[in-house]
Amino acid sequence: MTRRRDDLAFEGFVVEARRFWMSDMWAALREDYERRSDGASVSTATDVERVLASSPTYACYAWLERHIQRTKYSGRYGLVRRFRDERPAGADTVDNLTLDPTLTIPDYYSAVDIHQHPGNLTDGPGAGLVYKASATSTQPGATGGYGLHERFAAWLGQFGVPRSVLDMGCGFGKSSITLAQRFPEAQVKGIDLSAPCLELAAVEGATAGLGNLAYRQADVRHAPFPEAAFDLVTSTMVLHELDESALRETLRESYRLVEPGGLVVHLDFRVKDPFLEFIHYGHSRRNNEPYMVTLNEMDIERELQLSGFTDVQTLPFEEVDGATRADWPTWRFPWTAFVARRPAA
């Protein structure tokens, strides 16, 4: 599809609106909160909610976040209108993808229009193209392109060089591609529920000439691989898309799939600061991601141990240098790596 001038102008507007929200509006909100909370007893997100209950700055901040996202997807020039019926070019010729037309889409997944994406990521042949286009304006200026995923793949190198990698919930492939590029001697498999996302991932993997990368349509709770098939199992932004039951099943499945002595790393979100937790929970509502709260309130370390893992760690992750500083000037996701090993036999 040819990108028209009005579409390009709309993309620019969304990026700049989002940039204003995550910088100028964020700074104004922090200042307003600090003034209003001065002398108040604040120890929970509920306390923060009371402090900001009458704040017009917070009302504007919340409204703007919700409606930038809605406009991006469903407005007159929204991404769904542009890409929903456009299948990725070359999808018919790739040989690095196995789809499962009999796969049942779980209720927890189909019941929610995640990210305010109408129909979620399984509706329409262009759903993957919609998702990719949306991702470019989620955090403009902070994690452009595949930068976060390249950084994560490099970060994983501290644990050694894997031979076989499973990327759970790979989406349109931004995480799998960077893993395959970082570890060219490893065989990398990506799985996801969304056929449209997987078609886009397969096309981009083939275009990049990555012969060590293949995709398969599958449920992360029940992956079609034998036990101990991988020495590294990863996920990126998947745990917070799962309800409580599915989350526990996925942790157990990651244990089944990794070999004894192998490593599992789930990159996702964790926040405990009262103000940031309040903002995170608000983002969960405004962005149609209800399971963010589930993940944040679950004792993931304990769940990993119950699944059989040892050497469990929860480590902060910086998408750019210095991002975890207390005085970081813009809104950001609370990136956290949940790291665990399956005991050696």
C-alpha positions, 0 to 999 in steps of 0.5 A, a space after each residue: 500500500 502506498 503511504 499517502 501524504 495525509 497518512 504520513 502527516 497523521 503518523 507524525 502527529 501521533 508521534 509528536 502527541 505521544 512525545 508531548 504526553 510522555 515528556 511535557 505532560 509527564 513532567 507537569 504531572 510529577 510536579 503536581 503530584 509532588 506539590 499535592 503529596 507534600 506532607 501527606 502519608 503515601 504508601 500505596 497506589 490507592 493513596 496516590 489516587 486520593 492525592 490526585 483525585 482533584 488534579 486537572 493535570 492528571 485528568 488531562 494526562 489520562 485523557 490524552 493517553 487514552 485518546 492518542 491510542 484510540 485515534 492511532 488505531 481507529 481514527 479517520 487515518 487510523 492504522 486499522 483502516 490502512 492495514 487491516 486487510 493488507 497481507 504482508 507481501 511475500 507471505 505466500 513464499 516463505 518456508 520458515 513458518 508453520 501455521 495451525 488453522 485448527 488452533 483455538 484462540 484462548 478466551 482470555 486473549 479474544 475477550 480483550 482488544 489489547 492496546 485498543 486494537 479492534 479485534 486484537 492481533 488475530 483479526 484481519 490479515 494485516 493485524 501484524 502490520 497494524 501492530 508493527 506500525 503502532 509499536 513505532 510510536 509507543 515510546 518515541 525517542 526511547 526505543 525506536 525500531 528494534 533497539 530495545 530488543 537488540 539491547 535485550 539480546 545483547 544483555 542475554 549474552 552475559 549468561 553464555 551463548 545458547 545453542 537453541 532458543 525459544 521465543 515465546 509470544 514473539 509477535 511480529 518477530 522483533 524479539 526473535 529476529 534480534 536473537 537470531 542475529 545476536 546468536 547466529 550459531 543458535 537455532 531460534 524458534 518463535 511461537 505466537 497465537 497470531 497468524 497475521 503477526 507470524 506471517 510478517 515475522 516470517 517475511 522479515 526473517 527471510 528478508 534478513 537472510 536468517 536461516 537459523 530462524 523459524 516460526 510456528 503458530 502455537 499457544 505459549 501454554 502448550 508449545 508443540 516441542 518436546 521436553 528440554 528442547 531448548 537451552 534458552 527460553 525467552 519472552 518479551 512483553 508476554 507475561 502481562 498479556 496473560 490472565 492469572 491461570 494462563 500466566 502460571 501455565 506459561 511459567 510451567 511450560 517454560 520450565 518443561 521446554 528448557 533443558 536441565 541447567 538451561 536458562 529462562 528469561 521473561 522480560 516484562 514489567 514490575 513496579 512497586 513505587 506507589 506513584 509509579 504503580 498508580 500510573 502503571 495501573 492507570 495505563 493498564 486501564 487506558 490501554 486495554 491491558 487488564 492483566 498488567 495488574 495481575 502480573 504486578 501483584 503476583 509473586 512471580 519469583 515464588 511462582 517460578 520456584 513452584 514451577 521447579 526453577 532455582 536461581 531465581 532473580 528479578 533484575 531491572 532492565 534499562 531500555 536506554 542507558 540511565 533509564 532506571 534513574 530516579 530522576 529519569 525525565 520521561 514516562 517509561 515502562 518499568 522493564 524487569 527481567 525475571 531470570 531462572 534456571 532449571 536445575 541441572 540433572 
